[in-house]
């Protein structure tokens, strides 16, 4: 029988060269987050299923992996078994819900506002595609306890600095506000209970355009007058930007929030980085209540990061009221683009010290210790086919090699690049 050694569908494995990129990228992100005053925490991969299901996670709830009860809790003889009889916990589908549970469990010991870093794996049973898999790493920063637009500005500044440190030379962050969208929809004549469905439709605007949105709303039998008013206002806002909001039923406070954010950030950005208002940015999760944002880079159609304000979910899940806003850098697509574009993250050098079986191994280890001042060093015995070894070392991320002797100098060290 021929066995298939491929990883489970929708999951990925990484060779040493790829892991070097992932490790360096994660360290850059963590260092940048810490430099900006955020503190690292860790939460479990497993969370209580009832807690996860109450989170308004939108499409993510349908994509969540659930775990089977164990031991005496699992009774397969019970008649008419339902899902709740079999499941008890779930794998986290993002890091937001675990953060809320963590904060509620530890808030008496935490400062206000609390500025958290979370870097860890999450899981969604979605269709795998380029830059997206079922197991993925998230790199989040969140601010709990600050209801002002200053929190959003701080998050966006931190994100831009981090993208720059990762080697991206051009990033655009697109900003919108769920409250603007809600007011725009009601101003157009739709009912409160229609908002969620309409937001789901508008989230597809970049894929199907205004005509596609019109067809979806018409098929739902919404009033033609309301559909036209909504789509005409969106078209106007796309053309004229923030200045068009006041003529579309949007309160001045939300317009001022957007203008404050754009002014504060765009006056302090590196070259080719920008923040702009985009009425098409929705974010799929139902828990967003205010500002939402997504990051984009040239040559890649999907977002490489995003987030927003979710002030009500803490109250909903715990009874504790506290404003929250967060940003997540898209670690998986960023690593993929860094590798594809050949971005050099740092100058760490990895050296293979190649020795023969006749060499005194104590002397080899001594030479290794000396070389470790300038390199990460790994030992290899000299094979018959040295060219094959050097090719494999290069593919595994090694930058240099040297053959052992008692007087190794920089002139003896070869490059694998």
C-alpha positions, -999 to +999 in steps of 0.1 A: +000+000+000+013+035-010+009+059+019+002+096+014+025+117+036+009+150+026-003+172+055-041+174+062-059+193+035-059+230+042-028+228+065+008+235+055+043+224+065+074+245+062+110+236+053+139+252+071+143+281+047+107+289+050+108+287+088+137+312+089+114+337+071+085+329+094+106+331+126+123+364+115+090+379+105+073+370+138+103+385+157+101+417+138+064+420+145+068+412+182+097+437+186+077+464+168+046+458+189+067+459+221+085+490+209+052+507+207+042+499+242+021+468+239+025+438+263+026+401+253+000+377+266-009+341+258-043+324+256-052+287+251-060+273+216-091+256+231-120+277+243-154+270+258-178+264+229-207+284+245-183+314+248-172+311+212-207+307+198-219+338+216-193+361+200-211+373+168-181+360+148-202+360+116-190+335+090-163+323+114-188+305+135-198+283+106-161+276+100-152+267+135-136+234+144-154+217+174-139+191+196-157+159+208-165+153+244-142+128+261-145+100+286-178+097+306-191+130+292-194+113+258-225+091+257-230+077+222-260+055+234-282+085+241-312+085+217-316+113+191-280+126+196-276+163+187-244+183+182-244+197+217-244+161+231-211+154+213-192+187+214-179+207+244-150+230+232-138+246+200-105+256+185-103+294+185-111+309+151-093+342+160-076+358+190-103+383+199-127+361+218-099+346+239-086+381+247-120+391+261-121+360+283-085+367+294-093+403+302-124+394+323-104+368+342-075+392+349-088+428+347-082+436+384-045+432+378-043+451+344-038+488+337-064+509+319-061+511+290-047+477+285-026+473+254-022+436+245-001+416+220-012+381+210+007+359+186-006+324+181-023+299+159-060+300+150-082+276+129-110+279+104-125+252+081-125+275+051-115+268+015-077+269+012-063+294-013-031+314-019-020+330+013-049+314+033-050+280+051-071+263+078-043+266+104-028+301+105-008+324+127-023+357+139-004+387+152-028+409+171-026+442+190-056+454+209-064+484+232-090+478+259-105+507+278-100+537+254-131+549+235-114+578+217-101+578+181-066+581+196-066+543+201-073+537+164-045+562+155-021+544+177-029+510+163-025+522+127+008+539+134+021+508+150+009+486+121+025+509+095+058+510+113+057+472+115+050+467+078+079+490+070+103+470+093+091+438+075+104+453+042+072+464+026+079+496+006+042+505-001+011+499+021-023+515+020-046+512+050-083+518+041-106+530+068-143+531+073-168+531+102-197+507+108-217+536+123-214+555+090-227+524+071-255+519+096-267+555+093-263+554+055-285+523+052-312+536+075-311+570+057-318+552+024-350+538+038-341+503+050-352+490+084-329+483+114-334+445+110-322+448+073-288+462+082-269+429+088-280+414+055-272+446+036-237+448+052-231+412+040-240+423+005-219+454+006-189+434+018-188+419-017-187+453-034-151+450-046-159+416-062-193+421-078-196+459-081-227+481-076-246+462-102-241+430-084-252+446-051-283+459-068-292+424-081-287+409-046-309+435-029-336+434-057-338+396-054-345+401-017-375+423-026-362+454-009-379+487-021-364+499-054-364+535-041-342+525-011-318+504-032-313+533-057-308+558-028-282+536-011-262+528-042-263+564-055-250+576-022-222+550-022-212+560-057-212+597-046-190+588-015-166+568-037-162+598-059-161+627-033-148+609-002-155+621+034-170+654+022-200+636+008-210+620+041-229+650+054-253+649+025-260+612+030-275+614+065-242+607+084-237+625+118-209+651+119-192+633+148-183+603+126-171+625+098-149+644+122-135+611+136-125+600+101-109+633+093-090+634+127-076+599+120-066+607+084-050+640+094-031+626+124-017+596+105-010+609+070+011+638+083+035+613+099+039+585+074+070+571+055+071+575+018+046+554-002+025+546+029-010+561+031-043+559+050-075+567+031-113+566+036-130+538+017-168+532+021-164+496+008-145+484+038-169+464+059-151+435+078-172+403+080-173+398+117-206+409+133-190+422+164-175+453+149-193+485+161-172+515+149-141+521+129-129+493+106-097+491+086-078+469+062-042+470+048-033+464+012-001+462-008+005+464-046+004+431-065-018+413-040-056+415-042-065+406-006-059+424+026-026+418+045-041+430+077-071+445+093-092+451+124-115+476+140-135+487+170-158+462+188-171+481+219-201+459+227-188+423+226-172+425+261-206+435+275-224+407+255-201+379+266-193+389+301-215+417+314-184+439+318-186+470+297-153+482+281-144+497+247-121+476+226-102+481+193-077+459+176-055+454+145-041+421+132-012+419+107-019+391+082+011+370+091+005+343+065+002+365+034+030+387+046+054+357+049+043+345+015+050+379-001+083+384+017+095+351+003+081+357-032+096+392-034+130+381-019+128+407+009+159+405+031+147+407+067+181+409+085+218+399+080+218+368+102+243+344+087+240+306+089+272+285+083+278+248+077+311+237+091+320+206+071+346+181+086+359+147+078+356+115+099+394+117+104+392+151+121+394+153+159+358+161+169+369+180+200+388+204+177+358+206+154+335+217+183+361+242+195+362+258+160+325+258+159+323+278+192+347+303+178+327+307+145+295+312+165+306+347+174+296+357+138+274+328+125+247+303+134+268+272+129+258+236+121+282+206+117+282+182+088+304+153+079+319+156+044+300+134+019+313+120-014+290+144-033+298+177-018+280+197-045+247+179-036+251+188+000+259+225-007+228+227-029+206+213-002+222+236+024+214+266+002+178+254-002+175+251+036+185+287+042+222+285+048+242+315+037+278+302+041+300+271+044+335+262+054+357+231+055+373+224+088+409+231+095+426+245+126+432+279+110+398+289+095+397+326+084+371+347+066+390+340+033+383+303+037+345+308+042+324+302+011+291+319+002+260+299-007+241+329-022 
